[in-house]
Amino acid sequence: MRHKGLLLVPAALTTTLLLAACGASESAVQANGNPASYGDCEVTGTAGEYTLDTLTENTLLMKADLPSPGWYNGDTVEDIRSGFDFCLLVNIAHRAGIDNVKLQMASFDGLVAGKSGDMDLSLNQITITDERKKVMDFSDPYFQSTAGVLVKVGSDVTEKNLAQQSLGVKQGTVGQILVADTFPSTSPAVFPGDSEQQAAVLAGTVDAGIQDLSIVLGAAAKSGGKLEVVGQIETDEAYGIMMAKGSPNLGTINKILADLKADGTLDKLSAAYLADAYGIDPASIPVWHLK
């Protein structure tokens, strides 16, 4: 499903990581005059080829529910220097000639409801849905996704008995929608973030957590052998970059994404960060058919 590979970052590249006044909920990465030195990411393409209309000159403000293994790597927001979404973000900044990338913490359900305040964009493994498109704009898809079933190792949760298990979902996610549509008589536990959902699975408060496959695979990989993903559910969904309704940047973002796909940058990011973060080939996980 993914091409295994290694992303090399020149040793001469340096980064200044600035902690903002609000501490662990915000951070900024500067390119020190060289846009190729954002975090630990390698950037591709021509700097300044495109132009984005940003809230603050020469700064790209991104809000998300952070961090996220494989996507925004780090234990806290200010630790983030790599990951698929992070390096996609800085590649966008690079091609737009923007030297500063600012990360700011926001709740996922607030983001998709358009209630997280001003931002330039959100790159947060956000599935494109018709409901979300009513309040926010979305780029063309940049990543296809399925839902994963996260359980404690040794659990007896199966495709056939999933409906009888206590389930946990993250508020505002496609996982919550999937459970509501598939098991309408079930009342899942709803958590504000991924870490709370994963902790509940580990503690046995819920039998299984339903969330995007990429996210639960990252959680299982970081659990020290305590959690595993036992099944994946096809959702025919894809991730998009989210912006405020009517954003003047939508067309330009789509052009940049098209370039990043065409020149293989997105494939390199997947190989460098997602395959290693999972520790398993996603294609090896059984596909569950629940309807």
RAFENCOR-V249533 format. One line per field, one symbol per residue. ss: DSSP state (@ for helix, = for strand, . for the rest). phi: phi as a letter, one per 40 degrees, with the letter a starting at -180 (. if undefined). burial: # if it has 24 or more other C-alpha atoms within 12 Angstrom, else .. A space follows every 10 residues. Layout:
ss: ???
phi: ???
burial: ???
//
This chain:
ss: .......... .....====. ..@@@===== ....@@@... .......... .....=..== ====...=.. .==...@@@. .=.@@@@@@@ @@@@@....= =====..@@@ @@........ =======..@ @@@..===.. ..======== ==........ .@@@..==== ...@@@@@@@ @@......== =..@@@@@@@ @@@....=== ==@@@@@@@@ @@....==== ========== ====.....@ @@@@@@@@@@ @@..@@@@@@ @@@@@@@@.. .@@@..==.. .
phi: .bccabccbd cccbbbbbcc ccgccaabbb cfgbdcbcfb ccbbgccgcb bbcbcbdgbb cbbacbcadg bbcicbdccc bahdccccdc ccddccgbcb bbbbcacccc cccgbbgcac abbafcccbc ccccbbcbcc cbacbbcbbc bcdgcbcbdc bdccccbbbc dgccdccccc ccbcccbccb bcaccccccc cccgcbcabb adddcccccc cccggcbabb abbcbfbacb cbbddgdccd ccdccccccc cccgcccccc ccbcccccga cdcccdccbc b
burial: ......#... ....####.. ....###### #..####### #####.#..# ####...### ########## ###...#### ########## ########## ########## ####.#..## #########. .##..##### ########## ###...##.. .##.###### ########## .......### #####.#### ##.#.##### ########## ###...#### #####.#### #####.#.## .###.##.## #...###### ########## .#..#..... .
//
